Structures are given as C-alpha cells and as structure tokens.
Amino acid sequence: MDQSAVLKAPSRRRFAWGAAALLAAPGLVRAQAEGKLVLGQSVPLTGPAAQLGLQYVQGAQLLLERVNAQGGVGRRSLELRILDDGYEADRCAENTRRLIDDEVFALFGYVGTPTSLAALPLATKARIPFVAPYSGAAALREPFNRQVFHVRASYQEEASLIVRDLINLGQRRIAVLRQNDSYGQAGLDAVTRALQGHDLKPVAQAAVERNSLDVAVAVRALVAVQPDAIVQICTYQASAAFVRAARKAGYGGQFHNVSFVGTQALADALGKDGAGVVISQVMPSPYTSTHPLSRDFREAVRKGGGKVQINYSSLEGYLAAAVLVEGLKAAANAGRLSRESLVSGLESLGQQTVVGFPISLSSTNHQASRFVELSMLVGDGRVRT
C-alpha cells in the first residue's frame, strides 16, 4: 500500500510527502543537516496493528507541528521520516538500517516489542538515541542502555496493578492469552511475576500468532479451564476475536488487557461486545479534561482543526514527542545539537512537568513515568476510568 494513501489526515499529508521525498533522495538528510532535524520512525501503518502506529504518529506529529510553528528547536524544524514495518521484526530491522544509513538524528516512537527489539542492537551499535518505544517490555529496559529512553510505565507495573485488582475482587484463578513473540513473552513474564508475589501462578496459558486472528485453539484451551479471568497480551484484532469466540464458547469470566492492545481500536472492534473488558493504561484518560496532560492535548487537537483522533495511543505519541522536544531544547541550550548532547539533554530534565504530565529522568533513570491505572470498556465505544 502506498504510504501517502495510508496517512490520510491533512496534518499528516505534509510529513507523508516529506517521507516520500526522503525515500527518493537519501542524501537529502545530509544536505539539510543544518536546516532541520530528521527523526526516524518505524511503525505499523498497514496490517492488523496499523491503528496503533497511525494513532501514535498522529499524536506525535500534532506536537511537532506546534513546535515547528513556534520556530522549532534552536531555529531548526523537526521532521519525522516514517517507514512502515507492518509490525514485523525483520521489516523493522531493515527500516532501521536505512534510517541509520541516512543519518537521521535520532530514532523515535517505534511501536511494538518485537520490532523495537530488532532495532535496539542496531541503534546501540550506531550510538544513536532510541527514544520512547511504544512498549513496556523489560528486555528494552534491562540491562540499562544509555541510548534508550522510555516515556511509559513497564508491563511489569501494568501486570502488578491488574493482578492486585483481580485478587482484591477474589479472582485468583488467572489465565494468560499471549501473542507468540517477544511481546507476548514479556507480558506473560510480567503476569507470572506479579502472581508469584501472591503465591500464585497462571492456571493456564495459550498463544496466538502475531498478525493472526486464528484464536480457535487458544479459546478451547483456556475456556476448558474456566479461569476467573484471562489476561490478554496481544493486539486489538486478536484480542477482539478471542473475546467474541470465548464468550460464544460459554466463558463468562473477566477479560483484562495491557495498554499496548490499543484501547480505542479494541473498543471499535468489539462494539457492544466490549462491555466490561478491562485495560490497564499508562496515560491518563484522553476523553476528559480532568488531567492537565489531557487538557493540553485536547486543546491542541481543537486548535489543529480536530484532525487527530482523541485516544490513548495518540495522547501517548503527543507526550512522547513533547519529552523528546524538551531533551532537544536542553541540548540546544547547552551548546551544539548532537546525538550525544540529546542523550545528555534528556538526562538533565530531572523532575518536571511536560505538557501537564510529571516526568523524571536522570543519568541513572531513563524511564520518565510509572503512571498506571485501570479503565473499562462500556460497550458503546466509550472508555471509563
């Protein structure tokens, strides 16, 4: 699918054109080195996880457009060069090699655990900052890597909240549906560790292949056990397919998901069948103006003409871009912008509020937030927290 055809919103049309131009002329990055800062991003724009990538990009682009309208950073505009990886690790690795060869300033906002893990050794070898991957996997955080910065809480923090909530409700027989890749394994490990803290373990587990909706075997395996709750570690289309099939098979227990499922995409996919499905969140609700970050984001969407869909993924992209920009500003204020000065700039941010959201970064802490809360699908497209 043509990339410009995927990025339909007017606010995205400009960077789709810019990405196409860069693809046609890789040397353009070098020629414009002093005029703009090009950020490389590999995300799913097609395939079953496409909405995650599209929504995250929308939010990030909204923030960057605002910064550029205000003069950029150090009088240099910011541009995203976006490549579609279809949520496949090998395609992401190839995209990353191309972005590094084209000397992008930093890698930003990769979506997914298997894709981010494929890019990580390449970024580390090239000593290029790898900022705000859309994943909570421990393998991206341990061991500590000076090139990598996280904005969101970890899957371990999400799983701990989910398990604690279930146990408080008297639901101790907990099963896991996992995607059969590093994302699913990261989630399973997190849930298992959280259960161990209560002297429990998963009563059963089953797997679904990445980018597949074939959940029949998993449904039979888990419904047969009749757990109190099933924690799902997969993306929205597989999760929706499993919920529908499990209920059709007679399962009446609770479904929980971690944030990477894609909340709005899951709500849209399930419709009325989503009522009661619980999702852990690493961002405050974007659907109300209660939190300062949500107010800032919603006002930016309004001023941008309402072209960006308001949801958790676009909000996270908006915050991630804002944290990156603060790091760039700190680097520019300290002297000449470089990859090394961006790393130092992000580490220098300390404890502060960025677009209404408290963050904390330092030379020994590269995870900006540990915010986690639970939400529930109402069944009419809305999400309640």
Secondary structure, DSSP 8 states (H G I E B T S, - for coil): --HHHH--SHHHHHHHHHHHHHHH-TTHHHHTTTTEEEEEEEE--SSTTHHHHHHHHHHHHHHHHHHHHTT-BTTBEEEEEEEE-TT-HHHHHHHHHHHHHTT-SEEE--B-HHHHHHHHHHHHHHT--EE--B---GGGTSS--TTEEB-S--HHHHHHHHHHHHHHTT---EEEEEESSHHHHHHHHHHHHHHHTTT---S-EEEE-TT----HHHHHHHHTT--SEEEEES-HHHHHHHHHHHHHTT--SEEEE-GGG-HHHHHHHHGGGGTT-EEEESS--TTSS-SHHHHHHHHHHHHTTS-S--SHHHHHHHHHHHHHHHHHHHHHHHSS--HHHHHHHHHTTEEEEETTEEEEE-SS--B-----EEEEE-SSS-EE-
